[in-house]
């Protein structure tokens, strides 16, 4: 995998050519409406990514491209739905990595096979996670180690929310607790935004989620990010130290969103959608729009995405084992 966060930006000069070629190819699809399916609630980063791409893809790929939020079961409902749809390119799955690379390690039986039931198309973006606290935590707590010390003194307040059980941000919170010999109580939500609402209301102490989902609430003055999960500081929150900078080892975890089709999609269908995605993701308004939500636009070939899926699935196996979480736990 040779992708870097600058790789897409370096292709911006080819946007006009992609668009020109794409308009001819897309017209052959004949779609009145194409649908992008996400398993998470409106207003979050997954939904935002879908809507930005939907706007950029119409009317070239289809006369209209709409977004449908099929929430529930931590994103499984959306994947299960898409795998049953015709593989003609009219129904597209958008999903974060954890549903495809972590869930196979925590569920004895999934209603879908990430490899056999889906055809990789392209990456959409990459991003880091933040660990944020709200009104339930004293203002004197300014770092992750200070939060963990506060939890030791106030064990009943040791809880955090994440977008889904078994997701990357869930495991980040669990690993943070484990680093201090604590078990932080986890609350799973249907996306990060519902968790943020409970954080703002003082119903939970912390939220582990995509930086972009947290950034939206910083202007309220009620939320502060204690740390970020990247190998280096995020350009979106440059004043917030990484977990590593705070002495927390082996805590560098980023994630990506990707687009996939039902498994029986032909190479022609996959290629047509990949071209449409690359064209959309190279548009400046899409790049800037995603950046406003803490997301860095990045496309890939179907093969590169397939390789990344395989690599990340292997990466998470020992981490899940260390945490000891299963869907039944």
N, C-alpha and C positions, 0 to 999 in steps of 0.2 A: 504494500500500500504506500504510494508515494504522494498522496494528497497532503497539501498544507493549507493553512487558513488563508494564504495569499493566492492559492492556485486559481480560484475562481476570478478574483479581481484581475489577474493577469490576462484573462480571456475577454475582458470587457470590450476590447477593440474589435472582436469578432462578432459582436452583438448584431450589427446590421446585416452581416452575411447570414448568420443563423436565422434571423427573422425572415430574410428574403427566401431562403431555401425552405424554411419552416412553413410559410404561408401556403406554398404550393403543395407541400406534403400533407399538411393538416387538412386542407380542403378536401382531400380524398377520403378522410375519415367519415364524413357525412353525419356527424353527431349534431343533433339539435341541442342536447344537454349532456354534459359530462359531470360526474359527481366525484368530489373528493370527500372521503369518509375519515373522520377523526374520532377517536374514542374518548375525547376529553371535552370539557365544558367550554362554552363560548367565553371569550375574554382572555383566555390563557395563551401561552406561547404556541402551543400546538395549533389551536384554532386560528391564531393570528397568522401563522405560517401558511396555513391552508388558504385563508382569504386573500393574502397578498399574491400567492401564486395563481389562485383562481382568476383574479382580476387581470393578471398579466397574460394568462393563457387564452383568454377569450378576446375576440372571436376566432383566433387562428386555429386553435386545437378543436374547439367546438363553438357553436354559436353562443352558448352560455356555459359557464362552469360554475357549479354551485357547491356549497359546503354543507355536509350533513354531520351533526354531532350525535353519534351513537354511543352514549356514555354507559359505563357500568363494567364491573368485574375487572377494574384496573386496565381497561383498554381491550380486553379480550372480546367483548361483544362486537366491536368494530372489525377486528381481524376475522372473527368467525363469519360475520356477515359478508365481507368482501370475498372470502374464499369460495362462496357459493354463487357468486354473480358471473354472468357471461364474461369471458376473457377477451372482450373486443376493445378494451381501452376506455370504455365509457364509465367504468366504476374503478376508482383509484383509492388505494389505502395510503394514508399518511400516518406514521407511527414513530414513537421514540424507540430507541434501541432496546430498552429493558424488556419490552413485551416479546421481543424475538430472541434475545440473548441471555436474559436472566430467568424469565419464567420457566423455561425448560428444566432448570435446576431446582425449582421450588415446588412445582406442581407434578404430582405423580402422573396425572393425565390432563393434557390440555385439549380443548376442542378444535385445535388446529396444529399443524406441523409447520414450523417457521420456514423449513426448507422445501418440503414437498407440496405445500399448499399455496406458495406465493412465488412470484417472479420479481426479482429486484429490478428497479428501474434507475433510480438516482438518489444520491444524497440531496438534502435540501439546505441544511445548515448545521452548525456545531455550536455548542454553548457550554458554559460552566454552571455550577450550582452555587447557591448561597445558603448560609445558615443564618436565619434572622430571628430576632426576638421582638416582642411587643410590650404592651402596657403591663402585662403580668410580671415582667422581670424588671427589677430595679434599674434605674438609669446608671447606677454605678458599675453595672456589668457591661464591659466594653469589648471583651475578647471571648473566644470559645473556652479557653482554660478557666476564665473567671465564671463563665456560665456553668461549667461542670462543677466548679467549687461551690457555687450557689446551690446547685441541685443537691450536692452532698449535704448541705446544711438544711435544705428544704426538699426532702425526698418526694413529698406528695406533689410537688410542682415539676417533677422531672418528666415532662412529656413534650412531644413535638408532632406536628402534622406533616404529611407528604401527599403528593398527588395520587399515590396508589400503593397498596401493599405489594412488596416485591419489586418495587421500582428502584432505580439508582438512588434517588434522593432518600428513600426509606433506608437503604443500606448505608448511605453516608451518615445519617443520624444514628443508626445502630452502631456503626464503627466508632463514631465520636464518643458515644457512651462507653463502649467497650474499652476505649483507650484510657478511661479514668476508672475502670472497674465498676461502672454503673450500668444499669439497664434502664434506658430512657423509654418510657411508655409511648408506643406509636399509635397514632390515629390516622387511618387511611381515608382520603377524600376522593371525590370524583373530579380530580384536577387540582391545581395549586390554588386557584382563585377562591374556591370555597374554604380552603384551609386558611388563606390570608384573612378572610372575613372573620373567622373565629379567632385568629391571632389579634386582629384589631379590636375585637370585642373582649379580649382578655380571657377567653375560654380555654386557650392553650398557651403554653409558654413560648414555643418556638415553631418555626416552619423550615423544613429543608426542601428547597425547590429551585427551579431554574432562576438564574439571576434576573432575567427579564420580568418574570412574574412578580418578583419582590420589588424591583425598581419602581414599578407603577405606583407603589404605596409609600415610597419614601417622602414625597411632598407632604404627607399628612403629619409628619413629625412623630408618629406613633411607632414607627418601625425602624429598626436599625440592623444592618447586616454585620454580623460578627466575624465572618470568614468566608472565603470562597474556595472552591474545590480544584481550581486549575493548577497546572505546574507553575504558572506565574500569575501575577495579578491581572485581573480582567481589565481591559481598556474601558469597560463600561462603569466600573467601580474602582478606579485607580487608588483610592485611599484605603481600601479594605484589604488587609493582608490575607495571604493564602493560609490554608491550614498548616502547610509545611513551615511557613514563616513563624507560626505560633508553636512550633515544636511537635506537631502531630505528624507522625511518620506514615508513609504509604497511604496518603489520603488524596492523591491527585486523581480525580475522576472527572472526565468531561463526557458529554453525550452528543448524540446527533439525532436529527429527524430525517426520515427517508420516505420515499414513495415506492410503492410496490403494486403489482397487479395480480389477479388470480393466476394460479400456476400454469394453466394451459394457454396463456397468452403467447402468440407467435412472436418470432424475432422481429418481424415487421412491425407489429403492434408495439412491442417494447421499445424498438428503435424510434418509432414516431413519437411516443410519449417522452422518451429520453431527450430527443431533440427539442421538444416543446419546453421541457423543464430547464434545459441548459439555456435556452433563449430567454426564458422568463427570469432565471436566477442571475443572468448577466445584465439585467436592466438596472440602471442606477436607482430608480425609485423603489425597486424591490429590495436592493441591497441596503439602501438607507432606511427603508421602512422596517426591515427586519432588525437592523442595528438599533432602532429605537426601542426594541424589546429585548436587547441583550443577545441577539442572535447574529452569527456571522454566516452569511450566505455561502454555500459551497455545493457545487454539483459534482457528479462522478459518472463513470460509465457503469452499466449494469454489472460487469465483471468485477470492478473495483468494490462496488457495494456488496456483492456476494462474498468477496474475500474478507471484507471488514466484518460482516456478520459472523463468519467462521472464526475470525480472530477474537472478537469480543465474547463470543459464546465460550471459548476456551478460557479466556481471561477470568470470567466471573465464576467458573466452577469452584476453584479453591476458596474464593472470598465468601461465597454462599455457604460453603461447608464450615468455614471459620465462624461465621455468625450463627449458624445452626438454625436458620429460619426455614420453615416449609409452609406451604399454604394451610396446613393443618395445625401449625403451632400458634 
